[in-house]
Amino acid sequence: MDGPRWMKTIGRVAFLNCDPLFYGIEEQWDVLPAPPAWLTGHLLRRDCILAPIPAADYARHADELVLLPEIGISSRGEVGSVLVFGDMPLQEMKTIALPTDSATSVQLLKYLLEKRNLSPELLLMGPDLESMLEKCDGALLIGDRALEGAKDNPKSVQLDLGMDWLHFTQKPMVFGVFAARRDTPVDSLKIAQGMLTHNLRLFEQSQERRKAVIHWAQSRSDLDYERLDRYFGEVFNRIDQEHLDGLNQFLVEACSLPNGAEFAW
């Protein structure tokens, strides 16, 4: 694909949850790995053509961004990688540490606390479980840190936010969306999105491809094959109408975006 360098670069979240989409694309594309909240800035600065960003960040910048169809980061129930940790039940927590690397999980936790009529003090901190729990009763972590924290401290997991969202709404939760700048040519976006959806189909339809993706994730994680295999059944990258309904409810109710999601095509 011709054009400036950013048109040949795809942002990739620096967690495992998009591995089915990104496996092997470095042969054809430049890949820019970063935490979810950082990717929003990269996208707005034209460092990449598209990127998976927090759904809450899309709501914040909806005047500048548009979504790509079919792909995202979602769960229906237990997500396993967006968790509140602590040594006491959620309703007893007076303080909860929030991570600085995710907007959606923070907004979602605020929404879920409000649903329970809970109002603990919320403090932004670097995403390190030990230091967060030294200062606060609870700690919210996402991604690989949450997975590994649950592996090492299973009894300290007090809330899975994906499961809790399902409890209150009966809908899947879309944590991450694939977004692009509104001024990006749609034909170029379709090329990039088509490559990612092709990878997703391979992951869904081929056991050999699924094994290869899990082994790739295992090489970058402390988690064993069985846990990663289960994780890729908790987190989904294909977004259907039911997921869209959940996304729009989150955008409208939790993020105050009146019209919900808008797609490039």
TISEPA-933557 format. One record per residue (C-alpha): residue number from 1; residue in three letters; x, y, z. Coordinates in nm, 2 decimals. Example, Ala and Ser with C-alpha at 12.3 -4.5 7.8 and 13.67 -1.06 7.14 Angstrom:
2
@seq=1 type=ALA xx=1.23 yy=-0.45 zz=0.78
@seq=2 type=SER xx=1.37 yy=-0.11 zz=0.71
//
This chain:
265
@seq=1 type=MET xx=0.00 yy=0.00 zz=0.00
@seq=2 type=ASP xx=0.14 yy=0.34 zz=-0.11
@seq=3 type=GLY xx=0.13 yy=0.64 zz=0.11
@seq=4 type=PRO xx=0.30 yy=0.80 zz=0.42
@seq=5 type=ARG xx=0.45 yy=0.56 zz=0.68
@seq=6 type=TRP xx=0.17 yy=0.59 zz=0.92
@seq=7 type=MET xx=-0.06 yy=0.44 zz=0.66
@seq=8 type=LYS xx=0.15 yy=0.13 zz=0.66
@seq=9 type=THR xx=0.16 yy=0.10 zz=1.04
@seq=10 type=ILE xx=-0.10 yy=-0.07 zz=1.26
@seq=11 type=GLY xx=-0.12 yy=-0.01 zz=1.64
@seq=12 type=ARG xx=-0.12 yy=-0.32 zz=1.85
@seq=13 type=VAL xx=-0.22 yy=-0.33 zz=2.22
@seq=14 type=ALA xx=0.08 yy=-0.46 zz=2.42
@seq=15 type=PHE xx=-0.13 yy=-0.74 zz=2.58
@seq=16 type=LEU xx=-0.23 yy=-1.08 zz=2.46
@seq=17 type=ASN xx=-0.59 yy=-1.01 zz=2.39
@seq=18 type=CYS xx=-0.55 yy=-0.93 zz=2.02
@seq=19 type=ASP xx=-0.30 yy=-1.20 zz=1.94
@seq=20 type=PRO xx=-0.55 yy=-1.39 zz=1.71
@seq=21 type=LEU xx=-0.56 yy=-1.08 zz=1.49
@seq=22 type=PHE xx=-0.19 yy=-0.98 zz=1.49
@seq=23 type=TYR xx=-0.02 yy=-1.31 zz=1.46
@seq=24 type=GLY xx=0.23 yy=-1.30 zz=1.17
@seq=25 type=ILE xx=0.14 yy=-0.95 zz=1.04
@seq=26 type=GLU xx=0.49 yy=-0.81 zz=1.09
@seq=27 type=GLU xx=0.59 yy=-0.96 zz=0.75
@seq=28 type=GLN xx=0.36 yy=-0.71 zz=0.57
@seq=29 type=TRP xx=0.30 yy=-0.43 zz=0.81
@seq=30 type=ASP xx=0.49 yy=-0.21 zz=1.06
@seq=31 type=VAL xx=0.35 yy=-0.28 zz=1.41
@seq=32 type=LEU xx=0.34 yy=-0.03 zz=1.69
@seq=33 type=PRO xx=0.29 yy=-0.20 zz=2.03
@seq=34 type=ALA xx=0.17 yy=0.01 zz=2.32
@seq=35 type=PRO xx=-0.06 yy=0.01 zz=2.62
@seq=36 type=PRO xx=-0.43 yy=0.07 zz=2.52
@seq=37 type=ALA xx=-0.45 yy=0.43 zz=2.64
@seq=38 type=TRP xx=-0.12 yy=0.52 zz=2.47
@seq=39 type=LEU xx=-0.26 yy=0.39 zz=2.13
@seq=40 type=THR xx=-0.53 yy=0.65 zz=2.14
@seq=41 type=GLY xx=-0.26 yy=0.93 zz=2.13
@seq=42 type=HIS xx=-0.07 yy=0.75 zz=1.86
@seq=43 type=LEU xx=-0.38 yy=0.72 zz=1.65
@seq=44 type=LEU xx=-0.47 yy=1.09 zz=1.69
@seq=45 type=ARG xx=-0.11 yy=1.19 zz=1.60
@seq=46 type=ARG xx=-0.12 yy=0.98 zz=1.29
@seq=47 type=ASP xx=0.15 yy=0.74 zz=1.41
@seq=48 type=CYS xx=-0.07 yy=0.45 zz=1.27
@seq=49 type=ILE xx=-0.36 yy=0.39 zz=1.04
@seq=50 type=LEU xx=-0.57 yy=0.21 zz=1.30
@seq=51 type=ALA xx=-0.54 yy=0.07 zz=1.65
@seq=52 type=PRO xx=-0.74 yy=-0.11 zz=1.92
@seq=53 type=ILE xx=-0.82 yy=0.15 zz=2.18
@seq=54 type=PRO xx=-1.03 yy=0.16 zz=2.50
@seq=55 type=ALA xx=-1.40 yy=0.20 zz=2.42
@seq=56 type=ALA xx=-1.41 yy=0.49 zz=2.67
@seq=57 type=ASP xx=-1.13 yy=0.67 zz=2.47
@seq=58 type=TYR xx=-1.34 yy=0.64 zz=2.16
@seq=59 type=ALA xx=-1.63 yy=0.81 zz=2.34
@seq=60 type=ARG xx=-1.40 yy=1.09 zz=2.45
@seq=61 type=HIS xx=-1.27 yy=1.15 zz=2.09
@seq=62 type=ALA xx=-1.57 yy=1.05 zz=1.89
@seq=63 type=ASP xx=-1.56 yy=1.38 zz=1.70
@seq=64 type=GLU xx=-1.22 yy=1.28 zz=1.56
@seq=65 type=LEU xx=-1.24 yy=0.90 zz=1.54
@seq=66 type=VAL xx=-1.45 yy=0.64 zz=1.36
@seq=67 type=LEU xx=-1.48 yy=0.26 zz=1.43
@seq=68 type=LEU xx=-1.40 yy=-0.04 zz=1.21
@seq=69 type=PRO xx=-1.67 yy=-0.31 zz=1.19
@seq=70 type=GLU xx=-1.64 yy=-0.68 zz=1.30
@seq=71 type=ILE xx=-1.34 yy=-0.66 zz=1.53
@seq=72 type=GLY xx=-1.27 yy=-0.56 zz=1.89
@seq=73 type=ILE xx=-1.19 yy=-0.69 zz=2.23
@seq=74 type=SER xx=-1.49 yy=-0.82 zz=2.42
@seq=75 type=SER xx=-1.63 yy=-1.08 zz=2.66
@seq=76 type=ARG xx=-1.96 yy=-1.24 zz=2.74
@seq=77 type=GLY xx=-1.93 yy=-1.29 zz=3.11
@seq=78 type=GLU xx=-1.60 yy=-1.38 zz=3.27
@seq=79 type=VAL xx=-1.32 yy=-1.19 zz=3.10
@seq=80 type=GLY xx=-1.03 yy=-1.30 zz=3.33
@seq=81 type=SER xx=-0.82 yy=-1.00 zz=3.25
@seq=82 type=VAL xx=-1.01 yy=-0.70 zz=3.40
@seq=83 type=LEU xx=-1.02 yy=-0.77 zz=3.77
@seq=84 type=VAL xx=-1.05 yy=-0.60 zz=4.11
@seq=85 type=PHE xx=-0.81 yy=-0.75 zz=4.36
@seq=86 type=GLY xx=-0.82 yy=-0.71 zz=4.74
@seq=87 type=ASP xx=-0.83 yy=-0.89 zz=5.08
@seq=88 type=MET xx=-1.19 yy=-0.79 zz=5.14
@seq=89 type=PRO xx=-1.52 yy=-0.79 zz=4.95
@seq=90 type=LEU xx=-1.58 yy=-0.50 zz=4.71
@seq=91 type=GLN xx=-1.86 yy=-0.35 zz=4.94
@seq=92 type=GLU xx=-1.61 yy=-0.32 zz=5.23
@seq=93 type=MET xx=-1.34 yy=-0.14 zz=5.03
@seq=94 type=LYS xx=-1.29 yy=0.22 zz=5.13
@seq=95 type=THR xx=-1.02 yy=0.29 zz=4.87
@seq=96 type=ILE xx=-0.95 yy=0.14 zz=4.52
@seq=97 type=ALA xx=-0.64 yy=0.20 zz=4.31
@seq=98 type=LEU xx=-0.71 yy=0.25 zz=3.94
@seq=99 type=PRO xx=-0.45 yy=0.18 zz=3.67
@seq=100 type=THR xx=-0.32 yy=0.45 zz=3.45
@seq=101 type=ASP xx=-0.31 yy=0.23 zz=3.13
@seq=102 type=SER xx=-0.68 yy=0.18 zz=3.06
@seq=103 type=ALA xx=-0.97 yy=0.41 zz=3.03
@seq=104 type=THR xx=-1.25 yy=0.16 zz=2.97
@seq=105 type=SER xx=-1.19 yy=-0.05 zz=3.28
@seq=106 type=VAL xx=-1.19 yy=0.26 zz=3.49
@seq=107 type=GLN xx=-1.51 yy=0.39 zz=3.35
@seq=108 type=LEU xx=-1.67 yy=0.05 zz=3.37
@seq=109 type=LEU xx=-1.58 yy=0.01 zz=3.74
@seq=110 type=LYS xx=-1.72 yy=0.35 zz=3.82
@seq=111 type=TYR xx=-2.05 yy=0.25 zz=3.64
@seq=112 type=LEU xx=-2.06 yy=-0.08 zz=3.83
@seq=113 type=LEU xx=-1.99 yy=0.09 zz=4.17
@seq=114 type=GLU xx=-2.27 yy=0.33 zz=4.10
@seq=115 type=LYS xx=-2.51 yy=0.04 zz=4.03
@seq=116 type=ARG xx=-2.42 yy=-0.09 zz=4.37
@seq=117 type=ASN xx=-2.45 yy=0.25 zz=4.54
@seq=118 type=LEU xx=-2.09 yy=0.22 zz=4.65
@seq=119 type=SER xx=-1.86 yy=0.52 zz=4.66
@seq=120 type=PRO xx=-1.50 yy=0.42 zz=4.77
@seq=121 type=GLU xx=-1.22 yy=0.67 zz=4.71
@seq=122 type=LEU xx=-1.06 yy=0.61 zz=4.37
@seq=123 type=LEU xx=-0.69 yy=0.67 zz=4.32
@seq=124 type=LEU xx=-0.49 yy=0.66 zz=4.00
@seq=125 type=MET xx=-0.17 yy=0.47 zz=4.03
@seq=126 type=GLY xx=0.09 yy=0.28 zz=3.82
@seq=127 type=PRO xx=-0.04 yy=-0.07 zz=3.74
@seq=128 type=ASP xx=0.15 yy=-0.27 zz=4.00
@seq=129 type=LEU xx=-0.06 yy=-0.50 zz=4.22
@seq=130 type=GLU xx=0.17 yy=-0.50 zz=4.52
@seq=131 type=SER xx=0.22 yy=-0.13 zz=4.55
@seq=132 type=MET xx=-0.15 yy=-0.06 zz=4.47
@seq=133 type=LEU xx=-0.26 yy=-0.29 zz=4.76
@seq=134 type=GLU xx=0.00 yy=-0.13 zz=4.99
@seq=135 type=LYS xx=-0.19 yy=0.20 zz=4.97
@seq=136 type=CYS xx=-0.55 yy=0.09 zz=4.89
@seq=137 type=ASP xx=-0.80 yy=-0.18 zz=4.99
@seq=138 type=GLY xx=-0.86 yy=-0.28 zz=4.63
@seq=139 type=ALA xx=-0.68 yy=-0.26 zz=4.30
@seq=140 type=LEU xx=-0.81 yy=-0.27 zz=3.94
@seq=141 type=LEU xx=-0.58 yy=-0.44 zz=3.69
@seq=142 type=ILE xx=-0.62 yy=-0.52 zz=3.32
@seq=143 type=GLY xx=-0.45 yy=-0.74 zz=3.06
@seq=144 type=ASP xx=-0.15 yy=-0.96 zz=3.13
@seq=145 type=ARG xx=-0.10 yy=-0.81 zz=3.47
@seq=146 type=ALA xx=-0.45 yy=-0.91 zz=3.58
@seq=147 type=LEU xx=-0.41 yy=-1.26 zz=3.43
@seq=148 type=GLU xx=-0.08 yy=-1.31 zz=3.61
@seq=149 type=GLY xx=-0.21 yy=-1.15 zz=3.93
@seq=150 type=ALA xx=-0.50 yy=-1.40 zz=3.94
@seq=151 type=LYS xx=-0.26 yy=-1.69 zz=3.88
@seq=152 type=ASP xx=-0.04 yy=-1.59 zz=4.17
@seq=153 type=ASN xx=-0.32 yy=-1.46 zz=4.40
@seq=154 type=PRO xx=-0.64 yy=-1.64 zz=4.30
@seq=155 type=LYS xx=-0.81 yy=-1.58 zz=4.64
@seq=156 type=SER xx=-0.76 yy=-1.20 zz=4.61
@seq=157 type=VAL xx=-0.98 yy=-1.16 zz=4.30
@seq=158 type=GLN xx=-1.29 yy=-0.99 zz=4.42
@seq=159 type=LEU xx=-1.46 yy=-0.89 zz=4.10
@seq=160 type=ASP xx=-1.45 yy=-0.98 zz=3.73
@seq=161 type=LEU xx=-1.58 yy=-0.67 zz=3.55
@seq=162 type=GLY xx=-1.69 yy=-0.86 zz=3.24
@seq=163 type=MET xx=-1.90 yy=-1.09 zz=3.45
@seq=164 type=ASP xx=-2.04 yy=-0.80 zz=3.65
@seq=165 type=TRP xx=-2.14 yy=-0.61 zz=3.34
@seq=166 type=LEU xx=-2.33 yy=-0.92 zz=3.21
@seq=167 type=HIS xx=-2.50 yy=-0.95 zz=3.55
@seq=168 type=PHE xx=-2.64 yy=-0.59 zz=3.53
@seq=169 type=THR xx=-2.71 yy=-0.57 zz=3.15
@seq=170 type=GLN xx=-2.74 yy=-0.92 zz=3.02
@seq=171 type=LYS xx=-2.51 yy=-0.81 zz=2.73
@seq=172 type=PRO xx=-2.15 yy=-0.87 zz=2.63
@seq=173 type=MET xx=-1.90 yy=-0.61 zz=2.73
@seq=174 type=VAL xx=-1.68 yy=-0.45 zz=2.46
@seq=175 type=PHE xx=-1.36 yy=-0.33 zz=2.63
@seq=176 type=GLY xx=-1.17 yy=-0.23 zz=2.32
@seq=177 type=VAL xx=-1.26 yy=-0.10 zz=1.97
@seq=178 type=PHE xx=-1.06 yy=-0.07 zz=1.65
@seq=179 type=ALA xx=-1.06 yy=0.29 zz=1.56
@seq=180 type=ALA xx=-0.92 yy=0.52 zz=1.29
@seq=181 type=ARG xx=-0.91 yy=0.89 zz=1.23
@seq=182 type=ARG xx=-1.21 yy=1.02 zz=1.04
@seq=183 type=ASP xx=-0.99 yy=1.17 zz=0.76
@seq=184 type=THR xx=-0.83 yy=0.83 zz=0.68
@seq=185 type=PRO xx=-0.92 yy=0.70 zz=0.33
@seq=186 type=VAL xx=-1.18 yy=0.42 zz=0.37
@seq=187 type=ASP xx=-1.02 yy=0.21 zz=0.10
@seq=188 type=SER xx=-0.70 yy=0.20 zz=0.30
@seq=189 type=LEU xx=-0.89 yy=0.11 zz=0.62
@seq=190 type=LYS xx=-1.06 yy=-0.17 zz=0.44
@seq=191 type=ILE xx=-0.73 yy=-0.32 zz=0.33
@seq=192 type=ALA xx=-0.59 yy=-0.32 zz=0.69
@seq=193 type=GLN xx=-0.92 yy=-0.43 zz=0.85
@seq=194 type=GLY xx=-0.95 yy=-0.71 zz=0.59
@seq=195 type=MET xx=-0.61 yy=-0.85 zz=0.68
@seq=196 type=LEU xx=-0.70 yy=-0.86 zz=1.05
@seq=197 type=THR xx=-1.04 yy=-1.02 zz=0.99
@seq=198 type=HIS xx=-0.87 yy=-1.28 zz=0.77
@seq=199 type=ASN xx=-0.64 yy=-1.37 zz=1.06
@seq=200 type=LEU xx=-0.93 yy=-1.39 zz=1.29
@seq=201 type=ARG xx=-1.11 yy=-1.64 zz=1.05
@seq=202 type=LEU xx=-0.80 yy=-1.85 zz=1.04
@seq=203 type=PHE xx=-0.78 yy=-1.86 zz=1.42
@seq=204 type=GLU xx=-1.15 yy=-1.95 zz=1.45
@seq=205 type=GLN xx=-1.15 yy=-2.22 zz=1.18
@seq=206 type=SER xx=-0.80 yy=-2.39 zz=1.21
@seq=207 type=GLN xx=-0.69 yy=-2.58 zz=1.51
@seq=208 type=GLU xx=-0.33 yy=-2.56 zz=1.39
@seq=209 type=ARG xx=-0.35 yy=-2.18 zz=1.37
@seq=210 type=ARG xx=-0.51 yy=-2.16 zz=1.71
@seq=211 type=LYS xx=-0.22 yy=-2.37 zz=1.86
@seq=212 type=ALA xx=0.03 yy=-2.14 zz=1.69
@seq=213 type=VAL xx=-0.13 yy=-1.83 zz=1.83
@seq=214 type=ILE xx=-0.14 yy=-1.98 zz=2.18
@seq=215 type=HIS xx=0.23 yy=-2.08 zz=2.16
@seq=216 type=TRP xx=0.31 yy=-1.73 zz=2.05
@seq=217 type=ALA xx=0.13 yy=-1.58 zz=2.34
@seq=218 type=GLN xx=0.29 yy=-1.84 zz=2.57
@seq=219 type=SER xx=0.64 yy=-1.72 zz=2.46
@seq=220 type=ARG xx=0.55 yy=-1.37 zz=2.59
@seq=221 type=SER xx=0.37 yy=-1.47 zz=2.91
@seq=222 type=ASP xx=0.42 yy=-1.67 zz=3.23
@seq=223 type=LEU xx=0.08 yy=-1.84 zz=3.17
@seq=224 type=ASP xx=0.07 yy=-2.21 zz=3.07
@seq=225 type=TYR xx=-0.09 yy=-2.34 zz=2.75
@seq=226 type=GLU xx=-0.42 yy=-2.45 zz=2.92
@seq=227 type=ARG xx=-0.48 yy=-2.11 zz=3.08
@seq=228 type=LEU xx=-0.42 yy=-1.93 zz=2.75
@seq=229 type=ASP xx=-0.64 yy=-2.17 zz=2.56
@seq=230 type=ARG xx=-0.92 yy=-2.09 zz=2.81
@seq=231 type=TYR xx=-0.84 yy=-1.72 zz=2.80
@seq=232 type=PHE xx=-0.90 yy=-1.71 zz=2.42
@seq=233 type=GLY xx=-1.24 yy=-1.85 zz=2.50
@seq=234 type=GLU xx=-1.32 yy=-1.57 zz=2.75
@seq=235 type=VAL xx=-1.20 yy=-1.29 zz=2.53
@seq=236 type=PHE xx=-1.34 yy=-1.25 zz=2.18
@seq=237 type=ASN xx=-1.22 yy=-1.04 zz=1.89
@seq=238 type=ARG xx=-1.53 yy=-1.09 zz=1.67
@seq=239 type=ILE xx=-1.80 yy=-0.82 zz=1.72
@seq=240 type=ASP xx=-2.15 yy=-0.92 zz=1.62
@seq=241 type=GLN xx=-2.49 yy=-0.74 zz=1.67
@seq=242 type=GLU xx=-2.52 yy=-0.86 zz=2.03
@seq=243 type=HIS xx=-2.18 yy=-0.72 zz=2.11
@seq=244 type=LEU xx=-2.27 yy=-0.39 zz=1.94
@seq=245 type=ASP xx=-2.58 yy=-0.37 zz=2.16
@seq=246 type=GLY xx=-2.35 yy=-0.40 zz=2.46
@seq=247 type=LEU xx=-2.10 yy=-0.15 zz=2.33
@seq=248 type=ASN xx=-2.37 yy=0.11 zz=2.26
@seq=249 type=GLN xx=-2.52 yy=0.06 zz=2.61
@seq=250 type=PHE xx=-2.18 yy=0.12 zz=2.76
@seq=251 type=LEU xx=-2.11 yy=0.42 zz=2.54
@seq=252 type=VAL xx=-2.44 yy=0.58 zz=2.61
@seq=253 type=GLU xx=-2.49 yy=0.50 zz=2.98
@seq=254 type=ALA xx=-2.13 yy=0.48 zz=3.12
@seq=255 type=CYS xx=-1.96 yy=0.73 zz=2.88
@seq=256 type=SER xx=-2.24 yy=0.98 zz=2.80
@seq=257 type=LEU xx=-2.20 yy=0.94 zz=2.42
@seq=258 type=PRO xx=-2.56 yy=1.00 zz=2.31
@seq=259 type=ASN xx=-2.55 yy=0.84 zz=1.97
@seq=260 type=GLY xx=-2.33 yy=0.55 zz=2.05
@seq=261 type=ALA xx=-2.08 yy=0.39 zz=1.80
@seq=262 type=GLU xx=-2.03 yy=0.53 zz=1.45
@seq=263 type=PHE xx=-1.85 yy=0.31 zz=1.19
@seq=264 type=ALA xx=-1.64 yy=0.39 zz=0.88
@seq=265 type=TRP xx=-1.87 yy=0.18 zz=0.66
//
